[in-house]
């Protein structure tokens, strides 16, 4: 499932990947430098360049699924209700959750989340970039996740 071998410059590497029920989460303050890259003045077309978006995408592919959700949530809050951008952010958050459920050995929950991601992506236009991503690209990530579920 890994697409990146290292995180982008300036994106901190979490000291561990939190898994619910197994240990302690990172303090909220750990995420603040990333989250602060998005504020009430951040325009929709600026979101793909924010540290929060870049970290969220990198964390998704590097196996930091809980951490991905933590930083993408602030991006989600800056997207308009009913927009393709909101659906795209929500799709990545849910894909991270699906991958986390896979790691927790909960394949049915992961499969259900993958179906939700497909539905969210179905509301996005496939003929243009949405926050720097194309729908077929993200569908490929979903397919990779689903393949892991059936390989068990």
N, C-alpha and C positions, 0 to 999 in steps of 0.2 A: 504494500500500500504506500510505500514511501516514494515520494516524488522529489524530495530535496535531500541532499546529503548534509547540508549545513544551513543555518538560519541566515537570513539577510543581515548585512552589516547594521549594527545598532539595535538589533532585536535580541534581547537577553534570552539565554537558554535557561528554562526553569530547572531548578536543582533536582526535581523529580516529577514524574507524571502521576498526578493524583488519580486514584481509583476509589470511587465511593465504597465505604466499608473496609478499606485497607489503608489506614493511616490518616494523617493530618493533611488538610488542604494548605496551600500557600496563603499567607495573609493577604487580605484585599489590597493592602498598601503595596504589595509586590507588583501588582498590575497597574498601579496609578500612572507611572510614566508612559505606558503604552496607551492607556485609556485617555490620558490628557491630550493625546494627539487629535482627538475628536472633541469638539465643543459646539456650543450653540451657533457659532459662526461658521462652522465647517459646511461648505456647499456640497451638494450631492456629487458633483463631478470631481471634487477633491478627495472623496472618501477612499478611492483605490490607492492613493499615495500616502495615506496615513499609516503611522506605525501600528495602530490597532488592527487595521485590515491586513497589512503585510504580516504581522505576527500571527494573526488568526489563521491565515492561509498556511503559513509555514508550520505552525503548531499542528494543524490538521494532518499534514503529511509527515511530520516528524514523530507522531505518536503521543502528542500532548493534547489529548482530546478535551479534558475538562478545562484546561487552560485556553484552548481555542475558543470554547464557548464564552469563557470569562471576558476575553478581549473583543470578541465579535458582537457581544451584546450592546456595547456602546455604539458600534457602527449601526446596528439595527435601529437604535433609537433615533438616528438622524435620517432614516429613510421614510418617505411618505407612505402612509397607509394605502394599501392596494397597489403599490408600485412593483415593477419588476425587480428593482434594487432591493426592496424589502424581502421579496420572495427569494432572491439569490442569497442574501445574508442568512435568512432563516433556513434555507436548504443546506448551507455549509454548517450551520450550528447543529442541525438535525443529523447531518452526515457524521459529524464528530461524535454525536451521541450514539449513533448506530455503531461506529467503530469502537466506542467505549463499551457498549453492550456486548459486542463480539468478544472483546478482551475479558469481559466478566463472565464469559461462557453463557450468554443469554441470547442464543441465535434467533429465537422467535421475536424477541423485542427488537433486535437489530434488523431483522427482515421487515418488520412493521415500520420502523423508522425509515428504511430505504424506500419503501413504498410512499411514505409521506414526502420524502425528498423528491422523488419522481413527480409527484403531483405538484409540488411547489415549482419545480423546474418547468412543468407543463404550462404554467402561467407566464413564463418568461419568453420573450421573443428569441427564436433561435437564429435569426439573421443578423444580429448585432451583438456587440459586447455589452455585458451588464456588469458594471464594476470591474471591468478588465477581464471578465471571463466569458466564455461562450458556453451555451447550454450543452452541446455535445461533449465538450471537455469535462464538465462536471458529471454528466451522465456516465462517462468513462470511469470516473472515480467511484460512482455508485456501483457500477458493474464490478469493479475490482473488489469492493466490499462484499457484494453479494456472492462473488466467487469464493471468497474466504469462508463464507457461511456454509456453502455446500461442500467445501473441501474437508469439513470436520469429520 
